[in-house]
Amino acid sequence: MITIIGAGAAGNYAAYLLASEGFDVQVYEANSTIGLPVACTGIITSHFDTLIKPKKELIANTVESARIYSPNGKNVKIKFRHPNKIFNRHLLDQHVAEMAQQAGAEYRLNHVYMGNRPSGDMEKVMVKDLKSGEEYETETKMLIGADGPASRVAKNNGLYGKRKLYLGLQATAKRENDNVIDFYPSTQGIAWTVPESKDMVRIGVATPSEPQKYFEGFCRKVLGEDFDEKIVARQAGPIPLYDPNVKTQNGNVYTVGDAATMVKATTLGGIMQSHIAAKALAESITHRKNYSREWRTKMGRDLWMHLMMRKAMDKFTDEDYNKLVNTFQKERNRKILEEHDRDFPTRFMAKLLIGSPELLRFARFIF
Ligand SMILES: Cc1cc2nc3c(=O)[nH]c(=O)nc-3n(C[C@H](O)[C@H](O)[C@H](O)COP(=O)(O)OP(=O)(O)OC[C@H]3O[C@@H](n4cnc5c(N)ncnc54)[C@H](O)[C@@H]3O)c2cc1C
């Protein structure tokens, strides 16, 4: 038996892959409905198609370009080589959970993981059924913590590390738009508007401090003083900053996805990374490979590079952001961004730096 805590992106995909390999898989999820409440914008780059063939019904919108704004109001527009998809995140989670169930995984909703302890070469896992209030123990060969940013599995098993959490605040709001994603990186964090349809956007911010103030200021700027009347739904959730020293295995216990801080520190997106890591984990368990080495080989250097960029950005002034956007307005630099997938900066960073020594001035902020 393999026990997975959390039916989010990482947990569902790991459940699907492991059940497909013939393992007995049991998934415990605290919420009563998979994917709800939503705390995600749902932007995913085209590389995702190599992992899961998404059904049309899961996708709210398809977007072909993004603008990155600097504080002085200028922007650079990047046309993606392959369109990005805007998923209805709850439908994506439900879809992958259905794939897992069809492959044989069992799901228990309304069940909270409380703790675990070793028992011989097995783990005893304590869970609470939220409907009946009953707490009980179950035995498992392996325990996978796919329980998100504040992972209790990570905390209980010495895998939490010294992670830093950002807070994301988001709303769905009425706004006519030109079907372009807008990113606003700033000294406060990152803000965005993402078109859901021609007259609706997902508007949000992620920041380490004062999220409400940042969010309201951003809504006022983009939606106007009457922003409250345009908002139709609100969501919020923490986002971990990648910790390169994070341990992801302790004996029979593993962590994956946000539970293991596998998030791009620049854009704070982690859906793709959760799926890549879930695949690395399933392959490691199936073929008895070293999980830490597997996921680090697939995306460790990219996550590290995003973190270095975040470290530099944390020291930027408004003027530095203005200069950065200005640098990307140059045809050559813009083209490099357009041709590559932002999930994998190791594939284009050297090209950028070699041809654009002015970018190197930003590297000094890392040290
Ligand atoms: C506002 C916001 C916007 C975002 N937008 C994007 C985006 O556009 N693109 C992108 O790539 N990423 C985005 N992210 C990040 C993305 O949502 C996460 O990286 C992704 O959800 C990680 O998946 P996961 O499976 O690791 O964790 P989660 O999706 O958080 O799933 C964890 C699951 O575990 C369950 N759980 C937790 N504790 C327990 C417990 N004790 N017992 C049982 N179950 C438990 C939870 O209920 C949850 O279902 C955004 C995040 C936020 C907050």
PDBQT file of the ligand as one rigid body, heavy atoms in Angstrom, charges set to zero:
ROOT
HETATM    1  C1  LIG A 401      -3.363  32.609  -5.816  1.00  0.00    +0.000 C 
HETATM    2  C2  LIG A 401      -2.507  31.537  -6.439  1.00  0.00    +0.000 A 
HETATM    3  C3  LIG A 401      -2.373  31.501  -7.822  1.00  0.00    +0.000 A 
HETATM    4  C4  LIG A 401      -1.559  30.527  -8.418  1.00  0.00    +0.000 A 
HETATM    5  N1  LIG A 401      -1.485  30.502  -9.778  1.00  0.00    +0.000 NA
HETATM    6  C5  LIG A 401      -0.722  29.559 -10.396  1.00  0.00    +0.000 A 
HETATM    7  C6  LIG A 401      -0.662  29.495 -11.814  1.00  0.00    +0.000 A 
HETATM    8  O1  LIG A 401      -1.303  30.266 -12.537  1.00  0.00    +0.000 OA
HETATM    9  N2  LIG A 401       0.130  28.554 -12.375  1.00  0.00    +0.000 N 
HETATM   10  C7  LIG A 401       0.860  27.667 -11.622  1.00  0.00    +0.000 A 
HETATM   11  O2  LIG A 401       1.596  26.839 -12.182  1.00  0.00    +0.000 OA
HETATM   12  N3  LIG A 401       0.799  27.700 -10.277  1.00  0.00    +0.000 NA
HETATM   13  C8  LIG A 401       0.020  28.604  -9.633  1.00  0.00    +0.000 A 
HETATM   14  N4  LIG A 401      -0.065  28.630  -8.274  1.00  0.00    +0.000 N 
HETATM   15  C9  LIG A 401       0.678  27.617  -7.517  1.00  0.00    +0.000 C 
HETATM   16  C10 LIG A 401      -0.033  26.266  -7.614  1.00  0.00    +0.000 C 
HETATM   17  O3  LIG A 401      -1.373  26.428  -7.213  1.00  0.00    +0.000 OA
HETATM   18  C11 LIG A 401       0.664  25.226  -6.738  1.00  0.00    +0.000 C 
HETATM   19  O4  LIG A 401       2.044  25.182  -7.062  1.00  0.00    +0.000 OA
HETATM   20  C12 LIG A 401       0.044  23.844  -6.945  1.00  0.00    +0.000 C 
HETATM   21  O5  LIG A 401      -1.304  23.857  -6.528  1.00  0.00    +0.000 OA
HETATM   22  C13 LIG A 401       0.796  22.799  -6.119  1.00  0.00    +0.000 C 
HETATM   23  O6  LIG A 401       0.096  21.567  -6.151  1.00  0.00    +0.000 OA
HETATM   24  P1  LIG A 401       0.196  20.551  -4.917  1.00  0.00    +0.000 P 
HETATM   25  O7  LIG A 401      -0.537  19.344  -5.318  1.00  0.00    +0.000 OA
HETATM   26  O8  LIG A 401       1.608  20.420  -4.498  1.00  0.00    +0.000 OA
HETATM   27  O9  LIG A 401      -0.537  21.283  -3.722  1.00  0.00    +0.000 OA
HETATM   28  P2  LIG A 401      -2.091  21.698  -3.600  1.00  0.00    +0.000 P 
HETATM   29  O10 LIG A 401      -2.677  21.945  -4.943  1.00  0.00    +0.000 OA
HETATM   30  O11 LIG A 401      -2.108  22.783  -2.573  1.00  0.00    +0.000 OA
HETATM   31  O12 LIG A 401      -2.776  20.394  -3.010  1.00  0.00    +0.000 OA
HETATM   32  C14 LIG A 401      -2.591  19.988  -1.684  1.00  0.00    +0.000 C 
HETATM   33  C15 LIG A 401      -3.824  19.205  -1.263  1.00  0.00    +0.000 C 
HETATM   34  O13 LIG A 401      -3.565  18.618   0.025  1.00  0.00    +0.000 OA
HETATM   35  C16 LIG A 401      -4.714  18.744   0.835  1.00  0.00    +0.000 C 
HETATM   36  N5  LIG A 401      -4.270  18.698   2.235  1.00  0.00    +0.000 N 
HETATM   37  C17 LIG A 401      -3.494  19.604   2.898  1.00  0.00    +0.000 A 
HETATM   38  N6  LIG A 401      -3.279  19.192   4.170  1.00  0.00    +0.000 NA
HETATM   39  C18 LIG A 401      -3.922  18.002   4.304  1.00  0.00    +0.000 A 
HETATM   40  C19 LIG A 401      -4.055  17.080   5.390  1.00  0.00    +0.000 A 
HETATM   41  N7  LIG A 401      -3.470  17.294   6.586  1.00  0.00    +0.000 N 
HETATM   42  N8  LIG A 401      -4.789  15.964   5.185  1.00  0.00    +0.000 NA
HETATM   43  C20 LIG A 401      -5.384  15.712   3.983  1.00  0.00    +0.000 A 
HETATM   44  N9  LIG A 401      -5.279  16.550   2.929  1.00  0.00    +0.000 NA
HETATM   45  C21 LIG A 401      -4.553  17.685   3.083  1.00  0.00    +0.000 A 
HETATM   46  C22 LIG A 401      -5.296  20.096   0.421  1.00  0.00    +0.000 C 
HETATM   47  O14 LIG A 401      -6.666  20.188   0.772  1.00  0.00    +0.000 OA
HETATM   48  C23 LIG A 401      -5.053  20.085  -1.088  1.00  0.00    +0.000 C 
HETATM   49  O15 LIG A 401      -6.125  19.517  -1.783  1.00  0.00    +0.000 OA
HETATM   50  C24 LIG A 401      -0.859  29.582  -7.628  1.00  0.00    +0.000 A 
HETATM   51  C25 LIG A 401      -1.005  29.611  -6.235  1.00  0.00    +0.000 A 
HETATM   52  C26 LIG A 401      -1.820  30.576  -5.644  1.00  0.00    +0.000 A 
HETATM   53  C27 LIG A 401      -1.980  30.591  -4.151  1.00  0.00    +0.000 C 
ENDROOT
TORSDOF 0
